[in-house]
Amino acid sequence: MDQNLSETEPSAAPARADAPARVAPEIAPHEPITRPPTSRRGLRRGLILVLLLAAAGLGWWWQPWRGPAHHAATPPAGALSQPVREAEAIAGDFPVELVELGTVTPVYTVTVISQIAGYLMDVEFHEGEIVKQGQEIALVDPRPYQVMLEQYEGQLAADQASLGQARMDLERYHTLNRQDSIARQTFEDQVYVVKQYEGKVKLDQAQIDNAKLDLIYCHIVAPITGRIGLRLVDPGNFVQPGSATGIAVIAQVQPTTVIFTLPEDNVPVVLGEIKKQGKLKVAAFDRSDAIHLADGTVYAIDSEINTSTGMVNLRAMFDNQNEALFANQFVNAHLLVTTRQHATIVPHAAVLTGMPGDYVYVINPDDTVSVRSVTIGPANKDETVITSGLKPGEHVVVDGADRLRDGSKVKIIAPPPASRAP
């Protein structure tokens, strides 16, 4: 700081008595006055210190421990009743079901392929309709096979005439042979000539039958009763037996089956119930598991478990009178294994899992709750069976349990109004 002052102002020498008085030089208005930077830093530090002290004092003034008045304004823990919704544990029959994803698989699915080669002249079915077994659905040009039939019939007539002539010669040779009028060799040769013509006649008859069968194959009929799909070949195209696509696909819809998988851990239980009950019931629901489509029974179980997935396939048979099940449709198969009699049932939302394991909040008569450890059994998407720890008639919390502790005071609120069914 002394150095800066020496640069801006001239150093003052001690005045003498005889020395003339000096006049201070006049400072120009446009020249700035240089101040020491340390004065600015000190000012800023002081301002910051004042702000920090003010903030600390304000925070201390708002702390809850600053006086007894604050404790008097805050209610003690547990004094307020927590609003909850409750449900009663009931005793009833609980169906034990296994829900697995399945696929609607028709009993028979046939790809209609022409058995002869020729031009497709007409398609005689409406796509997507139900066709009956033996109903004509397409026509292949029969004219080439009709001409071939007439050709074989003409060949048969010629060979039959030759056979007749050979048989007459054989009779004459037979008479002459008994009279020793001809050589025996001539008679024996004629016997084999007759057999040759008999073979030709038989071959001609087989060719005629084959030509007639080809004429029948020109009229393509439905091999089974079922729903026919979209046509795969248009009229005017050349069809042949080696075609991979065929003309159309027919799937049997009444009855139909659902193939679904079952974990190998459940196989012994299911097999035991099949031996005990004979047949197990299966209900088919849509893919969202919301709409009930049809009811059926277990028809067959596969002979082996898939080692890569640990699952076994089951086939259930459905009458499908309302045609609610469609081929290759994904469904949820509800397999009813057994029914538990007089089981203790609570809503699924009442069962919680934590440090004590599975537990519920039981509502006491004094409107407090107690934590009760329970043992759960089979469950579905709505309800759970309690095998031990709870009795029918006791009330449990089903909504609002996240704010409760053992001994908390509760207030029962009414359940929301049920929505009107569509």
Backbone hydrogen bonds, N-H to C=O, Kabsch-Sander energy under -0.5 kcal/mol:
donor,donor_aa,acceptor,acceptor_aa,energy
5,L,1,M,-2.0
6,S,2,D,-2.0
7,E,3,Q,-1.3
8,T,4,N,-1.5
9,E,5,L,-2.7
13,A,11,S,-0.5
19,A,16,R,-0.5
31,E,28,A,-1.1
34,T,32,P,-0.6
39,S,36,P,-1.1
40,R,36,P,-0.5
41,R,37,P,-1.7
42,G,38,T,-1.8
43,L,39,S,-1.4
44,R,40,R,-2.1
45,R,41,R,-2.4
46,G,42,G,-1.9
47,L,43,L,-1.9
48,I,44,R,-2.3
49,L,45,R,-2.1
50,V,46,G,-2.0
51,L,47,L,-1.9
52,L,48,I,-2.3
53,L,49,L,-2.1
54,A,50,V,-1.9
55,A,51,L,-2.2
56,A,52,L,-2.3
57,G,53,L,-2.1
58,L,54,A,-2.1
59,G,55,A,-2.3
60,W,56,A,-2.3
61,W,57,G,-1.8
62,W,58,L,-1.2
63,Q,59,G,-0.5
63,Q,60,W,-0.9
66,R,63,Q,-1.4
67,G,64,P,-0.6
70,H,67,G,-0.8
71,H,67,G,-0.7
72,A,68,P,-1.7
73,A,69,A,-1.2
74,T,70,H,-1.4
79,A,76,P,-1.6
82,Q,409,K,-2.7
84,V,411,K,-2.5
85,R,399,D,-1.9
87,A,396,V,-2.3
89,A,394,E,-3.0
90,I,345,I,-2.3
92,G,343,A,-2.2
94,F,340,R,-2.5
96,V,338,T,-3.0
97,E,95,P,-0.8
98,L,335,L,-2.1
99,V,97,E,-0.5
100,E,98,L,-0.6
100,E,333,A,-2.3
102,G,331,V,-3.1
103,T,259,I,-2.3
104,V,329,Q,-2.5
105,T,103,T,-0.5
105,T,257,T,-2.5
107,V,255,P,-0.6
110,V,250,I,-3.0
112,V,110,V,-0.7
112,V,248,A,-2.8
113,I,111,T,-0.6
118,G,239,V,-2.4
120,L,237,N,-3.0
121,M,119,Y,-0.6
121,M,139,L,-2.6
122,D,139,L,-1.5
124,E,122,D,-0.5
124,E,137,I,-2.6
127,E,125,F,-0.5
128,G,228,I,-1.6
129,E,126,H,-1.9
131,V,129,E,-0.6
131,V,226,G,-2.8
134,G,222,A,-3.2
135,Q,132,K,-2.1
137,I,220,I,-3.1
138,A,220,I,-1.6
139,L,122,D,-2.4
140,V,218,C,-3.0
141,D,119,Y,-2.5
146,Q,142,P,-1.8
147,V,143,R,-2.2
148,M,144,P,-1.8
149,L,145,Y,-1.7
150,E,146,Q,-1.9
151,Q,147,V,-1.9
152,Y,148,M,-2.1
153,E,149,L,-2.1
154,G,150,E,-2.1
155,Q,151,Q,-2.1
156,L,152,Y,-2.2
157,A,153,E,-2.1
158,A,154,G,-2.0
159,D,155,Q,-2.3
160,Q,156,L,-2.5
161,A,157,A,-1.9
162,S,158,A,-2.1
163,L,159,D,-2.2
164,G,160,Q,-2.2
165,Q,161,A,-2.3
166,A,162,S,-2.3
167,R,163,L,-2.1
168,M,164,G,-2.0
169,D,165,Q,-2.2
170,L,166,A,-1.8
171,E,167,R,-1.8
172,R,168,M,-2.0
173,Y,169,D,-2.7
174,H,170,L,-2.1
175,T,171,E,-1.8
176,L,172,R,-2.5
177,N,173,Y,-2.3
178,R,174,H,-1.6
179,Q,175,T,-1.2
180,D,177,N,-0.9
181,S,176,L,-3.2
182,I,176,L,-0.7
186,T,183,A,-0.5
187,F,183,A,-1.2
188,E,184,R,-2.2
189,D,185,Q,-2.5
190,Q,186,T,-1.7
191,V,187,F,-1.3
192,Y,188,E,-1.4
193,V,189,D,-1.7
194,V,190,Q,-1.9
195,K,191,V,-1.6
196,Q,192,Y,-2.0
197,Y,193,V,-1.9
198,E,194,V,-2.0
199,G,195,K,-2.1
200,K,196,Q,-2.1
201,V,197,Y,-2.4
202,K,198,E,-2.1
203,L,199,G,-2.3
204,D,200,K,-2.6
205,Q,201,V,-2.1
206,A,202,K,-1.8
207,Q,203,L,-2.2
208,I,204,D,-2.0
209,D,205,Q,-2.3
210,N,206,A,-2.4
211,A,207,Q,-2.3
212,K,208,I,-2.4
213,L,209,D,-2.2
214,D,210,N,-2.2
215,L,211,A,-1.9
216,I,212,K,-1.7
217,Y,213,L,-2.4
218,C,214,D,-1.2
219,H,216,I,-1.5
220,I,138,A,-1.8
220,I,218,C,-1.0
222,A,135,Q,-2.4
226,G,131,V,-1.9
226,G,224,I,-0.5
227,R,251,A,-2.7
228,I,129,E,-2.6
228,I,226,G,-0.5
229,G,249,V,-2.6
232,L,247,I,-3.3
233,V,247,I,-0.7
236,G,120,L,-3.4
237,N,234,D,-1.5
239,V,118,G,-3.1
239,V,237,N,-0.6
243,S,240,Q,-1.6
247,I,112,V,-3.7
248,A,112,V,-0.8
250,I,110,V,-3.2
251,A,227,R,-2.3
252,Q,108,Y,-2.6
256,T,318,F,-2.4
257,T,105,T,-1.2
258,V,316,A,-2.2
259,I,103,T,-2.5
260,F,258,V,-0.6
260,F,314,L,-2.2
261,T,101,L,-0.9
262,L,312,V,-2.0
264,E,310,G,-2.0
266,N,263,P,-1.4
267,V,264,E,-0.7
270,V,266,N,-2.3
271,L,267,V,-2.9
272,G,268,P,-2.2
273,E,269,V,-2.1
274,I,270,V,-2.3
275,K,271,L,-2.3
276,K,272,G,-1.7
277,Q,273,E,-3.5
278,G,274,I,-2.3
279,K,277,Q,-1.0
282,V,296,G,-2.6
283,A,334,H,-2.0
284,A,294,A,-2.9
285,F,283,A,-0.5
285,F,332,N,-2.4
286,D,291,I,-1.9
289,D,286,D,-1.9
293,L,284,A,-3.1
293,L,291,I,-0.5
294,A,284,A,-1.2
296,G,282,V,-3.0
297,T,317,M,-1.6
298,V,280,L,-2.3
299,Y,315,R,-3.3
300,A,315,R,-2.0
302,D,313,N,-2.9
306,N,311,M,-3.0
307,T,305,I,-0.6
309,T,306,N,-0.5
310,G,306,N,-2.9
311,M,306,N,-0.6
312,V,262,L,-2.2
314,L,260,F,-3.0
315,R,300,A,-3.0
316,A,258,V,-2.5
317,M,297,T,-2.6
318,F,256,T,-3.0
319,D,295,D,-0.6
323,E,320,N,-1.0
326,F,324,A,-0.5
328,N,104,V,-3.1
329,Q,326,F,-1.9
331,V,102,G,-2.2
332,N,285,F,-2.4
333,A,100,E,-3.2
333,A,331,V,-0.6
334,H,283,A,-3.1
334,H,332,N,-0.6
335,L,98,L,-2.9
335,L,333,A,-0.8
336,L,281,K,-2.4
336,L,334,H,-0.7
337,V,96,V,-2.2
337,V,335,L,-1.0
338,T,96,V,-1.1
340,R,94,F,-3.0
343,A,92,G,-3.1
343,A,340,R,-0.5
344,T,386,I,-0.6
345,I,90,I,-3.4
345,I,343,A,-0.6
346,V,384,T,-2.2
348,H,382,D,-3.0
350,A,347,P,-1.6
351,V,348,H,-0.9
352,L,359,Y,-2.9
354,G,357,G,-2.3
357,G,354,G,-1.3
359,Y,352,L,-2.4
360,V,372,R,-2.2
362,V,360,V,-0.7
362,V,370,S,-2.7
363,I,395,H,-2.5
364,N,362,V,-0.5
364,N,368,T,-3.8
367,D,364,N,-1.5
369,V,408,S,-1.4
370,S,362,V,-2.2
372,R,360,V,-2.7
374,V,358,D,-2.3
375,T,388,S,-2.4
376,I,374,V,-0.5
377,G,385,V,-3.3
380,N,383,E,-2.7
384,T,346,V,-2.6
385,V,378,P,-2.1
386,I,344,T,-3.0
387,T,375,T,-2.5
387,T,385,V,-0.6
388,S,375,T,-1.2
393,G,89,A,-3.4
394,E,391,K,-1.6
396,V,87,A,-2.9
397,V,361,Y,-2.0
398,V,85,R,-2.9
399,D,85,R,-1.4
403,R,400,G,-1.2
404,L,401,A,-1.5
407,G,369,V,-2.8
408,S,405,R,-2.2
410,V,367,D,-2.7
411,K,82,Q,-2.7
413,I,84,V,-2.6
